[in-house]
């Protein structure tokens, strides 16, 4: 069974690094980025998500690691 693309399902065209609540859905409990199979998004959306998460981490909006 294929997972539904969260971004297309919620009509999100642009992944914004300031939208921390959406980005947290694609992180593991240890604050790692989920892989494409687990998150269920397409390749293009996965690349946009990873860039947005990395930008949010650099700006201090998301943690690099959690303990």
N, C-alpha and C positions, 0 to 999 in steps of 0.2 A: 504494500500500500504506500503510495507516494504522499509525502507531507505537502500541505498547502503552503504556498509562499506567503509569509506574513505581510510582507511589504505590499504585494499586489492585492492581497485580500483587504487591507486597510487603505488602499488607494494612496500609498506614499510613493511619490515620484522621485523626490530628492531626499537622500539620507543626510540629515543635518547633525553636525557634531554637538550642537547645543541641546538636542532632544535626548537627554540622558536616560529618561525612563524607557524609551524605545530601545536604546542601545544596550541597556542592562539586560534585556530579554535575550540577547545573543551572547552573553558571557556565562561562563561556568561559575560555580560557587567560589572557585579560586581566582576569579577575574581573568580567566583566559578566554580568548575568542573561540567560539564554537566552530567546528568545521562545517562544511557545506552540507554534508549528509545529515548531520544532526540538526542543523538549524532549518533545513528544508528550503532555503532560498536558492535562486539561480546563481550562476557564476558571476554575472555582471553585478547583481545585487550584493553578493558576498564580497566582491572587491570594494564596492562603495561602503559597505558596512565596516570592513576592516580599516579602511582609511579614516572613516569618521570616528571609530573607536580610538585609533592611534592619535588623532588630533585632539579628541576629548581628554585623553590621558595626558598629552603634552600641555594642555591648557589647565590641567588640574581638576577637571570635572569628573573624571573616573579614576579609580585607583589602578596602579600597575599590578599589584598583587594584594591578596587579602589573606589573613591568617586565621 
